[in-house]
């Protein structure tokens, strides 16, 4: 199959390119095209999106690109909307025109975080602008396309040398023997990027459609997440400082009890996602390989 990965230089996008390339023809595009084999595509450029579809004619489109910086989105709502909503709509329209199947990555931030973790059937109620853009994009995709896959996920992590995901932030701080503050009042279901990519491949190969939650199997707060990282990488857990969300005074409100349930994934596909421990061990193995090949 011909697979188009939009957001191919990101943590998830790069893994999707790797995994789908084993048995498919994959074309990766991203606004950051400094990675070898990645072509330039900015979701703000509608003509460029149309050109990419016209030239490559993808059968499957994996849309992982988005502005995910929550506070930045709150302060730059116009641009966040243009990328996350209007960009996603343009991709959906192009997919429909060329007969492609679109898999779109969404987030647990479409929920308010009062009663998480959430199932696919729970009613969305975003409390920040980033969550609103992702929910709007979901609704547009469902309106534009008869066949689609919406994959909701949470706190994607993995090894990426210049990465800014929570696991890399805490790992780098602890390695440098610096204090790392984590919150004990923000809960979620951290998801290893490699596992998310593999499950996506399974869902596509199984011809699944609709909405699926794909997250790690553990429900933890940020302190527990950081402590698990310290244990896995044999670092000083004592450097982790517990705090609350009020202390940081983040610009955008975060769901306190976020995260997602994977009952549907278990029942319909027979998949149990990795635990946090399993994901971090895989991350550690990948980090060791990259350091060896550096």
N, C-alpha and C positions, 0 to 999 in steps of 0.2 A: 504493500500500500504506500501511497504518497502521503507523508505526514508533515504538516507545517507546525512548528513550535514557535509561538510568539512569546518572547521573553526568554530566549534561549541562553543568555549569558548569566541569568540569575541562578540562585541555588537550586530551585526546583527545575527550572527550564533546562539547565545544563544536564541534570540527571535524566530528564525526559529524552533529551537528544541522545544520550548514551544508551539508554535502555531500549528505545524504539528503533535505534539504528541497527540493532542486531538482526532484524528480519524485515526491515522496511527501508524505503528511500525517504530520508529525513532532510528537511530544509529548515534551518534555524535562523530566526531573525530577531533583532533586538535594537533598541535605541543605542545601546552600548555595543558597537560592532568591532571592538578591539580584540575580541577573542577570535582565534583562528577558526575559519569555517562559518562564521556568523555574518549574515548580511544585515544591512541597516534597515530598520523600520521604526518609525515614530508613530504611535497611535493617534497623534494629532494630525497627521498627514493623510487625509482620506484618499487622495489620488494614489499615494504610494501603496496603501492597503489594497486598493483595487488592482494596481499593477502587479503586485505580488501574487494575488489570486489568479490573475489572467495568465501570468507566465508559468507559475508552478502547478496550478490546477490541483490543489490538495484534496484528498479524499477525507482525511481526518485533520482537524485543526485543534491544537491544544493551546488555549489562551491562558497563560500564566502571568503575562505582563500586566502590571497595574502600579499605581502609586499606592504604596502600603504604609507610608509614614503617617501615623495617625494624627499626631499633633500638627505636622506640616499640612495635612489635608484640611484640618480645622481652620488654619490660617490662610490657606490658598484654595478656597472652595471652588472658584471658577475653573482653575486648571485641573484640580482633582476630578471635577465633574466631566470636563472635556475628555480626559484620558480614560477614567474608569467607567464612565457611562456612554458618552458619545463614541469613544473609541471602540468599546465593546459592541455597541450597536452596529457600527460600520463593519466590523468583523462578522457579525451575525448576518447582516444583509448580504455580504459577499459570499458567505458560506451557503446561504440559501440560493443565491443566483447560480453558483457553480456546483450545487448538489453535494456540498461537503457536510460532514458531521462535526459539530462543534462540541468540544468539552471545555467547560469554563470553570475556573477555580474561584470559589467564594470563601466565606469566612464565618466563624461563630459570632463575629462582631455585628451581624445583622440582628442579634438578640440583645435584650437589655441586661442580661446577666443577673437577674434576680432569682431565677429558679433553675439554673443550669445543673448538669449538662442537658443539651437539647436534642430532640429527635427531629427527623425530617418533617414531621407533621406539626411541630410546634409553631405558634404564630410569631413571626418576626416583629421586632420593635427596636430598631437601632437607636442608640443614645449618643452617637457621635457621627460626624459627617462622613467619615470613611465608611462606616457601616451602612449609611444611607446610600452611598454611591454603589456599593456592591449589591445591595438589595434591589436598587433600581435596575442595575445591569441584569440581574437574575430575571426580573419581570419582563424586561425587553426581550431577552433571549427566548423566554417561554412564549412570548407573543409573536415573535418573528419566525420561529422555527417549529416545525411539527416534531422533529427528532433532535434531541440534544442530550447532553450530560452535564449536569451541574454538580461539581464536587465541592462540598463544603469542608473546610479543614480548619486547623487551629495551631498557632505557634509552631510554624515550620522551623526545624533546626537541622544542622548538619555541618560538616567541616567545609569551610571555604576560607582560604587564606586571608582575604580582605573582607570576609563576611561580617555582618552586623547583627545577625540573629542572636537571640538571648543566650544560647549555648556558647557561641563564640565570644560574646562580650564577657560572660562570666569566666570562661576558660582562660582568656587572655589576661584578665585581671588577676585571677588566682595564680597563674603561671608567673606573673610579675610580682607576686607576693603583695598585692595591693588589696585593700579592703573592698569588698563588693556588696553593695546594698541590694537586697531583694525584698519583695513585699509578701507578707503572709496573708493578705486579704484579696489577692487576685488569683482565681483558680481557672485552670484550663486543662486541655488534653494535648500535651505537646506531641508533635508529629515529625518523625524522622523523614527527611526528604527522599531518601532512597526507598523507603517503604511506601511512601505516597506515590512515587513514580511507578513502582512495581504493581501496586494495586490499580493504578490508572490503566496500565497495560492489560491487566486482567479484565477490568471492566470493559475496555474497548474490544478485546478479543472475544469476550462473552456477549458482545452486542447489547450491553445494558444501556438503558435510557432513563431519563428523569433525574431526580435528585438523590444523591448518596452522600452521607457523611463518611469521610475517610480521615481518621485521626488515630493517635496512639491510644493504647488501651488503658493507660493510667490517668487518673484524675488527681492533679497535684496543684499546690500553690507555687509561687515563684521561689520561695525559700527552699521548698522540698526539691524543686527542679535543680536549683543551684547546688544543693547538698549532694544530689545524685551525681552531678557532674564532677564535683570534688572527689567523691569516692571512686568513680570510674577512672579518673585520670590521676589518682593518687596525689591529690593536692590538699592543702590545709583547709579543712572545713571551718576552722575557727575564724577565717578571714571573712566569712559570710555574715553580714550584719542584717538583722531583721528590721524591717520598717513597714510603714503603712502607706497607702496611696496618698493620704492627705499630706504627708511630709514632702512629697515631691511636687505637689501642686501641678500636675500635668494639665496642659491646655485643654485637651479633649478628655471627656469622661470615659473610663474603661468599664466594661462589664466586670463585676466582682466574681460572680459565679457563672463563668462562661463555660466553654467546652461543649463537646458534642457526643452523642451516643452512637454506637455502631451496630445496634441490633439488626437493622435492615441489611447491612453489609454481611453480617454473620449468617443471617437466615437465607438471603437470596443468592449470595455468591459463595458462601462457605469460607469466608476469610476472617481470621482474627488478626488485627494489626499488631505490630511490635509493641512490647512494653517499653517503658522509658529506659529501663536497664539494657534491653536488647538494642534499642536504637543508639544509645550512647556507646555501647561496645562496638557497634558497626561504625560509628563516627570515629572512634579511637583507632580502629583498624585502618580506615581510610586516611586519617591524619598521618599515621605511621608510614603508610605507603607513599604519600605525597612528600613527606620529609625525606624519605630515602631516595626518591627520584629527583629531588630538588637540585 
